[in-house]
Amino acid sequence: MGCNTGFAENHKTPKDILVEFAKYGDSSIKEGVAKNRSTPQGTLKELAKDKNWRVRAAVAGNRNTPKETLEELAKDKYWKVRAAVAKNRSTPQETLKELAKDKNNDVRAGVAKNPNAPEKILEELAKDKNWKVRAGVAKNPNAPEKILEELAKDKNWKVRAGVAGNSNTPQEILEKLAKDKYWKVRAKVAENFNTPEELLKELAKDRNSDVRAGVAGNSNTPQETLDKLADDDDPGIRARVAENQNTSEETLDKLAEDDDPGIRARVAENQNTSEETLDKLAEDDYWKVRLKVAENQNTSEETLKKLEEDEVKAVRDAAREMITRKKIKGLLRR
């Protein structure tokens, strides 16, 4: 049955088979068909009438479900079905307006998160008594700046954290949230790709390791800041620096000598790591480091040939596969 469920959810499954599954399958298979965006709309309409709420909820969350069907499911007696409609980006705005008045908090929160929710509705939901609803608005990528400015002052830290992580939040608001007393809010600012470099430099000095880790993983963090974080006592932070694609070759060279094998493995995986460093890591005692070297497209052919003789089969196989890929690319360039 598990195999059939996999087929039901697979978008490559032929439509005629999906139709058959919808007619004769059990509830779990029907749910899989209802989730599948390749399922014909006529079949989704039929599944929307299924007695099992999970099947109806799957239809309600399908972006391919006809608008009139979503309108019907928005009246479903079971709140999880209505919540799925509320989150669906294909749901008409008029339906979202109605769901914004729903008595269930999770349904209203679904509307609040929906990028297609009208601005007027977001303004109303930003004043909702329930923090989950306000947090949904705070996370909405289309929330207007004036709403985000108000929510940045919310009493509940989870709402403020939603604003701090929103890519649409203006830099002046991020600057205020970077000083928030609650570390999870500051961590969201640190992770935000919209956070200016100067602010990231300040957050890199934060007493909380999760905040510094957010800076270490941010692709906008300046290289000199990443270089300083590469010396952090917390291995989790050094690991984030090692996998950051903005980290310089010099810093990666330094991290390649780290005592933690997990950090060395991340260096071996990074596309900025120099060929010379990859050569050294190919001789690492920890086989997972050597595996990452074998999988890195910047590894020299000479090193890959050495790894073809590695004692670990996974490393040998990865090296052979990379050599083959490089040969194919070379032929394609001719």
Secondary structure, DSSP 8 states (H G I E B T S, - for coil): -HHHHHHHH-TTS-HHHHHHHHHHS-HHHHHHHHH-TTS-HHHHHHHTT-SSHHHHHHHHT-TTS-HHHHHHHTT-SSHHHHHHHHH-TTS-HHHHHHHTT-SSHHHHHHHHH-TTS-HHHHHHHTT-SSHHHHHHHHH-TT--HHHHHHHTT-SSHHHHHHHHH-TTS-HHHHHHHTT-SSHHHHHHHHH-TTS-HHHHHHHTT-SSHHHHHHHHH-TTS-HHHHHHHTT-S-HHHHHHHHH-TT--HHHHHHHTT-S-HHHHHHHHH-TTS-HHHHHHHTT-SSHHHHHHHHH-TTS-HHHHHHHTT-SSHHHHHHHHHHHHHHHHHHHHH-
